[in-house]
Amino acid sequence: MAEEPRSNPGEYVTVEIYDQLYHLSGEDQRHIRDLAAYVDAKMRAVAAQGKTADSLRVAVLAALNLADELSQAKSADPREGRVRTTSLRVLLDEVLDGERKTGA
């Protein structure tokens, strides 16, 4: 299967996470979309198990779940864990910044 071409770092991709649109930039748009889908799924799983509708709380709980996964991955393969940690940390920072800006 042919690999999707990498985008220019200045180009944006629009993703939806937990019913919010985010315009993110990065080198690999497919990777960004995959990460966004993964975060969205984690947030929805947390929301389905909890009693809170507060999206910031859902995001923090999802982040804790992701941090636990990363911690386990780091002990299995440190190089892969560092790459995933960096990618998810950047994405989480952008999500939380968006939450702070919108007050949601």
C-alpha positions in Angstrom: 0.0 0.0 0.0 1.4 3.4 -0.9 2.2 5.7 1.9 0.3 9.0 2.1 2.6 11.9 1.3 3.8 13.9 4.3 2.4 17.4 4.4 4.4 20.6 4.9 4.8 21.5 8.5 2.8 24.8 7.9 -0.2 23.0 6.6 -3.2 22.3 8.9 -5.4 19.3 9.2 -8.9 19.7 10.9 -9.8 16.9 13.3 -12.7 16.4 15.6 -12.1 15.3 19.2 -15.0 14.9 21.5 -17.3 17.0 19.3 -14.9 19.9 19.0 -13.0 20.8 15.9 -9.2 21.5 16.1 -6.9 22.8 13.4 -3.6 21.1 13.9 -0.3 21.3 12.0 2.3 18.7 11.7 4.5 16.8 9.4 2.2 13.8 8.9 -1.5 14.5 8.5 -2.5 10.8 8.6 -0.6 10.4 11.9 -2.4 13.5 13.4 -5.8 12.1 12.3 -5.0 8.7 13.8 -3.9 10.3 17.1 -7.0 12.5 17.2 -9.2 9.5 16.6 -7.4 7.6 19.4 -7.8 10.5 21.8 -11.5 10.9 20.8 -12.1 7.2 21.5 -10.4 7.4 24.9 -12.4 10.5 25.8 -15.7 8.8 24.8 -14.8 5.7 26.7 -14.1 7.7 29.8 -17.3 9.7 29.4 -19.3 6.5 29.0 -17.9 5.1 32.3 -18.2 8.3 34.3 -20.9 10.6 35.5 -19.4 13.9 34.4 -20.2 15.7 31.2 -17.5 18.3 31.8 -15.2 17.9 28.8 -12.1 19.2 30.7 -12.5 16.5 33.4 -13.1 13.9 30.7 -9.9 15.1 28.9 -7.8 14.9 32.1 -9.1 11.4 32.9 -8.4 10.3 29.3 -4.9 11.8 29.6 -4.3 9.7 32.7 -5.4 6.6 30.8 -3.1 7.5 28.0 -0.2 8.2 30.4 -0.7 4.8 31.9 -0.6 3.2 28.4 2.6 5.1 27.6 4.2 4.1 30.9 3.6 0.5 30.0 4.8 1.0 26.4 8.0 2.7 27.6 8.9 -0.3 29.7 8.4 -2.5 26.7 10.3 -0.4 24.1 11.8 2.9 25.4 12.3 4.4 21.9 8.7 3.8 20.8 7.4 5.0 24.1 9.3 8.3 23.8 7.9 9.0 20.3 4.4 8.2 21.4 4.8 10.3 24.6 5.9 13.3 22.6 3.1 13.0 20.0 0.4 12.5 22.6 1.7 15.3 24.9 1.6 17.8 22.0 -1.9 16.8 21.0 -3.1 16.9 24.6 -1.6 20.3 25.1 -3.5 21.6 22.1 -6.7 20.1 23.2 -6.4 21.5 26.7 -5.4 24.9 25.3 -8.5 24.9 23.1 -10.6 24.0 26.2 -9.1 27.0 28.1 -9.7 29.4 25.2 -13.4 28.4 24.7 -14.1 28.0 28.4 -15.8 24.6 27.7 
